[in-house]
Amino acid sequence: MLTAHHFSRRGLLQQSACGLGTMALSQLLVQEGRGGTAAGSRAETGLSQRPPHFAPRARNVIFICMSGGPSQLDLFDPKPQLNRRHGERVPAAFLDSLADPVIRGDARCFGSPRVFRHYGDCGMQFSDRLPHLGGCADDLCMVRSMFTTTSNHDPGQLLLQCGTVLFGHPCMGSWVTWGLGSESQNLPGFVVLLSSSGEGVDAGTSLWSNGFLPSNYRGVTFRSQGDPILHLSSPQGVSPPMQRLRLDAIRSMNQLRYATTGDPETEARIRAYELAFRMQTAAPDLVDFTQESEVTRQLYGLDNETTRPFGSNCLLARRMVERGVRFVQLYHSTWDDHSDLNNHLKKNTDMTDLPAAGLIRDLKQRGLLEQTLVIWGGEFGRTPMHEIRRGTTPGKEGRDHHPFGFTMLLAGGGIKAGHVHGRTDELGYHAVEDRVHVHDLQATILHCLGLDHTQLTFHHHGRDFRLTDVAGTVIDGVLA
Amino acid sequence: MRQPWSRTILTQILFPVLWLLAVRPGDACAQTVPGSGDNLAAGDALTDPRNPIRNLFGGERLDLWSLRKPMVAVSDTAAASAAHSDSSGTAAAAVIDRMTGERLRQAGLTRSVRADRRTLIRRLSCDLTGLPPSADDVDAFIADESPDAYARLVDRLLASPAYGERQARLWLDVVRYADTHGYERDEFRPLAWQYRDYVIRSFNQDKPFDQFIVEQLAGDELISQHRREPTISPSLGGGAEAAVAVESPADDEVPVPRTTAEADMLIATGYLRLGQWDSTAAIFQEEERLQAEVLADLTNTTASAFLAQTMSCCQCHDHKYDPLSQADHFRLRAFFAAVRPNDSVIVSLAAETAAIEENNAGLKTRLAALRTEHKSMGSNQGADRRRRQQLSQEIELLESQLRKPQYAMAAVDSAAIAPVTRILLQGDHASPGEEVEPGFPTVLAPGPAAIVAPRPGTTGRRLALARWIASAENPWTARVLVNRIWQQHFGIGIVATANDFGHSGAHPTHPELLDWLATSFVTNGWSVRQLHRGILLSETWCQSSRNHGPEPEKSDPENQLLWRQNMRRLDAEALRDALLSVSGLLRPYAGGRPLWPNVPDELTHAQPAILEALKNDDGGRMQGWYTDPPEQTDVRSIFLVRKRCLPVPFLQAFDLPDSTVSCARRETTVVAPQALMLLNGPDGIRCAEALARRVLNTGRADLTLSRPSSDIPSLRGQRVADLFRIALQRPPSADEQQLALDLWGRHEQLRGDDVPNAAFLAFADLCRAVLNLNEFAWVD
């Protein structure tokens, strides 16, 4: 019988030959049972836990990916000046440095028709579209000074999740599960929940791609109805002991074959089959909401058709975190409101405001919020001017993509609660104070998890790669 | 652990450096290359200092290997001509072996031993046909002691229809083929399959690849005969069925094919229609945006597919790394400026059309009479009523006998004069800038392209482009294609980034070999089959994929120098086809409309557009999923419908690429959902049971498996041997035999005595285990 460490010898040699970083090497040793940790079943998952660089503030992440670019001006960032200038040309001063295609100089200011209110002890402002999230104000940190460097969806989403606009790089969820492993032996360490609104996410599966990291760090998509993963149930007549026997036989035969071919993929394939088997037991329990109380159901809006799809995914995210899943990406699309902003915004907030707030409240009351980092936001914001691309039918105006200043919400482990970070100018055009680039956000997320973004590197084709590319600074101002 | 090094190699090294050096978006926009006019006399940027690209990038960026024409040493030229006169491919194979051998020698490495025959035939069969060999074929090949046994095998497989089906699948990835429009509604394209079948036919005919290129880009402009008549309006990317109702006021020059070859040229223009199409654009008065998107997509795909140039990177500004200006994107785009979808192109030949017209003429006369009578009928009582019913029935019957000629999902120029193409500032269709003429990349040919309209009613632009792309003068095209074929046979190309021969792409690992292959490919009349032969006969290809000692693995862990063959997993389609093939379920299908396999309701119901169709709310736009009877869909995967918003789940699990952009190379991931798909999915189960029946019916009389008998152990041993022979084309080892018998026996016990066919079910369980083996899904 061949042992797990035998299987990895090749991988180890390969990576050493390329000049493996010390961090990754120690991980590998731990993973292989040579760094003082018992190997056993953990080595088989390939997602065994690994020590962080320093004491973490959070252990899990739920990233609520609001794809398409929600309008910060109609949700989080009130701009009385903009409202006053409604219909006027944008002052030239704002356009000077502007080279971006989608924002045209002759566009007119578009004030927000929304009414903003102060919430909580901290007095954080939210628009009338987000009363429920507003109700969580004292648990939230609102970053109003986000900016990014690209203004279309695919590159914007890639930059946010993968740290680069190029395809083929690992996303944050893959980096984090690679860096820390997963506490869950029975579920994938990195799970993707797609909103069932039926609208795709622009950059697609690249957003949960493992890129050049090993393929078992790729995000696994779950569904909140039926089999959470396609074909999770064993076929009729096949009992768990039978499935077990068969897997053992497959494994043994693969190992026999490995002895003659040395196929390096054998190990990954064995792990995949083992995880599949454990998921068969664990996942049905995961998606069984029958034990959840009436209060919980209401918290997530499970009994309302509008909120149920997103609410189910929010509840699923909590249940995953409870079971040790390291990283959950939770998508809702799309906020890409080039036209008819008012109606679309209502539709999106009606679907998501209550469940997202419910998730935060639920995590808090279960004591999970302090170990879970929750992020709410999209790849960029929307312009202070109305969009002229699709005409300007009164009442049907929209806003275009806006990378220079937008808002994201953070909550939970390691984050300063009831705090507003940064500021945009009086028109909401540029982030002007305590500016936070997407790479800074990534550095901060890793920091909360006890990872130094400059040390979490993977050697690939002659270079050490990292999530934050060659940039990123941890934002002390948002840390508790 | 497998290194997922599939993506760009140099991107990873160059990217950060270049990123730091590169200007920010927009900075360079002011200094685009003029699209036409003053540069008529200038030559390529490598030799002529007047070339505007030199100015634009300060003379930088020209040290790019792919800009130089393929260079072949004198001795290799001789070898090329030897290879030309030697159609068996052995001379070419010798050159390949010499060149890879030279690199290995320099690195102090040696090639692996030749793979054994069972490995060779399985690898060859999977590479060329996408199907595993039959057990009998393997036995025959192993037993064939004649010296040319292997060469004959290569020829036999290249001549099999399955070859074209395999080769077409690879090409369809490159051109992002799908059977639906994409976007929100994702309507069915009823005639897209004709293009798919055309590609299969072209490879099976070994159509010279330069001709294949010209047909796809400008097949309509190759045809001299045409008719001028009111056209049936294009259903914007759809097909004739969807289009018949609407008459367009415009007159189009529609080419008329005289031969099946000409009909194929028209079908080939389906290439121009393969991109996504947003049919909702009209609702938002966004036709202009749509047209801009379609042209940008077509430009980018054409540059990727044929030239391995990343024109998408210079749509909004000058290229960040390569010597391409923003104007170059629009110069290329201008070749397509006049092209419009056209669904009124008839590809039935004259004789057939005449027969159809004759058939219809008689029917129409009779129909007219019946309709007149039907209209004139008065009361709705008694005899009149009966007569009325009778008339309706007759009308219906005659109408059903009316025949339609075969239309194609084609594209032709809408007029002899193309609309003006302007550089779009920042790539935005609403910000037109300077006008440009059609032109090839400025770095190679700065002037406007010479264009001659081949017949009235068309611009000749695409023909000019096609001829330039398919010319031996172009430094990219032949290299790009030979690199794709090399990738097919080694899992990775000589250039790892098959769609990017620029600065951010990979460098060729064997530049002189790439050039030699490209040059001899052209000399050999662009014969893809001949190219295969040379590669497949080489020892480089035939070597074993096993490691031989620690040394090579240390000095060249990624096997760039080819000291062994690479192991590869079957791609999604090949894996499904292999399951159907070994289980005996695979049905022959000669092509035609795509088949719709059953998919779980939860998937179709998750798509709003499909739901609309299920409720008949899609206005006949065919947004739905039209499941065929299950017994019809066990065909090769290339014939299954490719719906953009809902890929066939089995194929998707095994890394089917997204069909919105050109796919240079398939990814291989290993994740748990794949295990679930093969272990628990309906396809896996069905195939395992069919395989079990097939094995049990093989050879000897089927003895009752459950009867206690002293014969049973040896009988069962024989079954296991048969199973291995059929599924893996080899006998089991003693250990494997024992493991298999144990599993069978214990599953039978667990199934229980009360289950009447427990022995069979347990054997099917064993079959499922074998189909889940690494060896089944991987090619050594």
Interface residues (C-beta under 8 A of the other chain):
Chain A: S8 R10 G11 L13 Q14 A17 C18 A99 D100 P101 V102 R104 T164 L166 F167 G168 P188 S196 G198 G200 G204 T205 N210 G211 F212 L213 P214 S215 N216 R218 V220 R223 Q225 G226 D227 I229 L230 H231 L232 S233 S234 P235 G237 V238 S239 P241 M242 Q243 L245 R246 A249 I250 S252 M253 N254 L256 R257 Y258 T260 T261 G262 D263 P264 E265 T266 E267 A268 R269 R271 A272 Y273 L275 A276 F277 M279 Q280 S339 R389 R390 G391 H460 H461 G462 R463 F465 D469 V470
Chain B: M1 R2 Q3 P4 W5 S6 R7 T8 I9 L10 T11 Q12 I13 F15 P16 W19 L20 R24 P25 G26 D27 C29 F284 Q285 E286 R289 C316 L425 Q426 G427 D428 A430 S431 S545 R546 N547 P550 E553 K554 P557 M567 R569 P600 E602 L603 A606 Q607 P608 A609 C645 P649 A653 D658 T668 T669 V670 V671 A672 P673 Q674 A675 L676 M677 L679 N680 G681 P682 I685 S733 D735 E736 L739 A740 D742 L743 R746 H747 L750 R751 V755 L761 D765 L766 R768 A769 V770 N772 L773 N774 E775 W778 D780
